[in-house]
């Protein structure tokens, strides 16, 4: 079993910043897992935001967040982060942490074995 717990969401004004954290635990969790951040806005499908390979050397960003968001991980703490800067109202969504996909499929929701419960991010204009 693997548990993923997100934190750091909240309400912020446009142009502001938030830092999301995802703490992983469980007997079968491996620091070799690809980790991803996804988001889902009301009435929309869940979409990839960013992903990071096991060493942190490989990263992926959706075009909509490039240059504004940064994904990172601390394998000693089994934690992945998403630093979100210059937030826009269209970034409003529930943000989910996911683990376990092969890197070549890191953008696909169906490729991940484990999901957190999500944390709400609301950006006001």
SULJO-V508299 format. One record per pair of residues at least 24 apart in sequence whose ideal C-beta (glycine too) atoms are under 6 Angstrom apart, sorted by sequence separation. I is the first residue (numbers start at 1). GAP is how many residues later the second one is. If there is no record, write none. Layout:
i=I gap=GAP
i=I gap=GAP
This chain:
i=2 gap=24
i=94 gap=24
i=95 gap=24
i=1 gap=25
i=2 gap=26
i=94 gap=26
i=95 gap=26
i=2 gap=27
i=92 gap=30
i=92 gap=31
i=91 gap=32
i=89 gap=34
i=87 gap=36
i=89 gap=36
i=31 gap=44
i=35 gap=45
i=37 gap=45
i=60 gap=46
i=53 gap=50
i=41 gap=52
i=40 gap=53
i=24 gap=54
i=39 gap=54
i=40 gap=54
i=51 gap=55
i=23 gap=56
i=39 gap=56
i=21 gap=58
i=22 gap=58
i=38 gap=58
i=48 gap=59
i=21 gap=60
i=20 gap=62
i=36 gap=62
i=46 gap=63
i=19 gap=64
i=35 gap=64
i=18 gap=66
i=33 gap=66
i=33 gap=67
i=34 gap=67
i=17 gap=68
i=34 gap=69
i=36 gap=70
i=16 gap=71
i=34 gap=72
i=14 gap=74
i=12 gap=75
i=14 gap=75
i=20 gap=75
i=22 gap=75
i=6 gap=91
i=4 gap=93
i=14 gap=109
i=4 gap=110
i=6 gap=110
i=9 gap=110
i=5 gap=111
i=9 gap=111
i=11 gap=111
i=12 gap=111
i=13 gap=111
i=14 gap=111
i=2 gap=112
i=4 gap=112
i=9 gap=112
i=6 gap=113
